[in-house]
Amino acid sequence: MDANAVLADRLRKPVLVVFACVLFITLTPAPGLAECPPPPTESPLAVGEVGLFFDTAGTMNCDEVVPFVITELYLVARAPEGGIASFSISELLIDPGPVLVLSTSVIVDNSYQVQVIIDACSEAVRVDPEVCPTTEGELLVLAVYQVMFYVSSGTVCFQTACPTIAGIWPMNPVYTRCDTGAWGELVGGESMCLGLGEAPVSVDASTWGKIKSIYAAD
């Protein structure tokens, strides 16, 4: 083997080693990198419970978000005993927090019609009083929110609320039963936490007033 061939062989081996190292680093995920766990196949909501999710099926409480880009969130309920004839369209309360709530709306179909109320939550009321649009155990989207996150990682917690003469006031969504017309309350709106790029860290309902938002800025 002449001198040039020997030199080329010596230079080729380090290049191959470097290429192999780069390939390994590229294909091997970094250890300890936070990410969202896979959502359950079915919503974890119990009968008569409400929660905030990234999807209308009520399964995703964690998602990848892009800061300063509008994201939709859904307030989902599992109908209680007696079904839901009408329900309040709750606002979202968060203060302080790395998120801005831009709008609140409801998915309107032929089953419910919206009634706007001043100094209280607006309501969605069934159109046909002889039909129960949402029976016990069914999932129902109570409200849709357009929000803008300022960060892409951590946990952000919300609370349902309604406007009053004294200002916006935290409260669970209320509903009327199809069978008796009696009023009831959907539980769970006092502490609804979402994970941004990682599993959310739950905040106990009793401490929500002290810990409105837990997050890590990028």
N, C-alpha and C positions, 0 to 999 in steps of 0.2 A: 504494500500500500504506500503510495507516494505521500509526500509531506502535505500537499493540499487536501487529499482525501482524509488524512488523519485529523487535520484541523477542522474540516467540515463536520466530521463525526463528533468531535469534541464539542463543537458549537451547537449541534442539533440536540444533544442529550439535555442540556439545561433548558432549551426552549420547550422540549416535550414535557419536562417536569413542571415548568411554569404553567403551560397550557393545562396540564392535568389538575394543578392546584386551583386555577381559575375556574375550571369546569366544576370541580367539587364544591367550591364556595358558592357558585351560581345555583347549583341544583340542590344544595343542602340548606333547608330553612334555618334561620338563626334561632338558637335556643332561647326559650322564654319569651318569644314574641307574642304579645297579646292579640287575640282575635275572637270574633263572636263564635260561641258554640252553635251547633246546628239547632234550628228551632224544632220543637216537638211536632209530631204529625197532627195533633189535635190541640185546640186551645185549652190551656190549663184553667180557664175560668170556671168557677163553680156556679151553680144555679143562683141567680140573684146577685151576681158579682159583676163588677165593671173593671176594666183595665185599659191602659194606653199602650198601643202597639204601632209598629211600622207597617202592618198589613191589616187588611179587612177581616182576615180569618182569625185574628187574635192570637197569633203564635209567635211573632217576632218582637221580642223586647230588646233586641240588639241588632245593630246594622252599621255598615260603613257609611259615614256621612262626609260630605265635602263642606268645609266652612264657607259661610256666606252664600251658599246655594240653597234655594227653597226646597224644603223637605215636607212631605205630608205625613201626619200622624193621625191615628184613628182611635177614637174612644169606643170600645166594643163592650157589649154587655151580653150575658147569657140570661135569657128571659126567666123570671121567677115563676112560682106557682100562680096561676090565674092569667098568665100572659101579659102583654104590654099593649094597652089601648092608647096611651099617650105617654110622653116622656119629656123631661126638660133637656134643652140643648145647652150643656154646661160650657162655661168658659174655662180656660186653663190659667192657673195661677202659678207663677214662679218668680221669686224675688229674694235675693239676687240670683243671677244665673247667666251662663254663657249661651243664652238662646233668646231670640225675640219671636214672640207669637204674633204673626202678621194678620191672620184672619181665622174666623170660625164659621163653619157652614154645616149643612146636614145633607146626607145622600137622600134626595127626595125621590120617591117612586109613587105609584098610584095608591099605595096603602095609607100613607100619612100626608098630611098637609101642615105647613109651618104657620104658626100663629106668633107674630111678633109682639112682645110684651115690653113695656118701658119699666125700668128699675127692677127688673127680674129676668131670669133666664127665659128666652123664648121657648115655645113648646112645639113638638110635633104631635099632631092629634090624628087618630085614625079617621079615614074618610067615611067608611061604611060602619055604622054603629052595630050592625048585625054580624060583622066578621072580625075575628081577632087576627090581626096581621102577623103577630109574633107570639107563638105559643111557648109554654114552658120548655126550657132546655135549648131553644133555638138561639143562634147568635144574631145580634142586631148592632149595626154601627150607629151610635147615638150622635156622633159629631166627627167632623173632619177639620183638622187644623193645618194651616200652612205656617211653618216655622223656619227660622234661620239660625243654625248653630254657629257659634264663633270658634269652636274647637272641634277636633275630630276624635278625641279619646277621652275616656272617663265615664262618669255616671251623672246623669241629670235627672232630677226628680220634680214631678209636677203634682198639682192638686186641683181637683175640680172646684169650681166656684160659680157664683151667680152675682150679677150686679144688684145692688140695693140702693135705697135712698142714701145710706151712709157710706156707699162705696162698694167695691167688689168684696164679696164675703165667701170664705171657703165653706163648701158644703157638698155632700154626696148628691148625685143625680136622683131625682124623684120620678115616679111613674104612677099611672093608674092601672088597675087590673081590668082585664076584659070582662071577667065574670061578675064581679061585684061593684066595680067602679071605685073601690077603696084606694087611697093613696098609699104608696110604699116608698122605700128608699133602697137604691142599689148601692151595696157596700163596696169599698175598695178604692174610692176616689180620693181618699185622704192621703194616700202615699203611692204614687205611681212612678217607678224609676225605670229609665231606659239606659242601655249601655251603648256607648259610641265606640265601635271598633273593638269592644271587649265586654265580657259579661258584666251586667250591672251589679253594683254593690247595694243591697237593700238598705233602706233607711226606715227604722221603726216609725210607725205613724205618730207616736207620742213625741218624737223628736223632730218631726218635719218642720215645725216652726223655727227650730234652731239651725237645722241643716237643710237649707233649701236646695243646695246644689253641691255635689262633690265632683270635681273634674280635674284633669291634668292638661294644661295647655301644651301644644306641640312646640 
